[in-house]
Amino acid sequence: MEHQEPERVERFTDEELAFLRFARFGELPPRVLPQEMAEVTETERPDLPGERQPFDLGPTGRYLAGG
C-alpha cells in the first residue's frame, strides 16, 4: 500500500475571497437597512373546504390520477 500525502488546502486572504465572490456573483446590491426591513410572520396554509390534496395514494399505495 502506497503512502499518500494529505491533500493540501489552499488558504485565501479576505481580499482574495472578496475578489473571488465579486468574480462569481458580480456587484452585490446595497445592504438593506433595519428601518427598510419588513416584519414577516410565517403561518401554515389553512385547509380550505373542497380543496384537494396535491396527490392521492389509493389502497395500493400508488398514485391515483384524478383521485
Stockholm file with secondary structure:
# STOCKHOLM 1.0

chainA/1-67         MEHQEPERVERFTDEELAFLRFARFGELPPRVLPQEMAEVTETERPDLPGERQPFDLGPTGRYLAGG
#=GR chainA/1-67 SS CCCCCCCCCCCCCHHHHHHHHHHHHCSCCCCCCGGGCCCCCCCCCCCCTTCCCSCCBCTTSSBCTTC
#=GC SS_cons        CCCCCCCCCCCCCHHHHHHHHHHHHCSCCCCCCGGGCCCCCCCCCCCCTTCCCSCCBCTTSSBCTTC
//
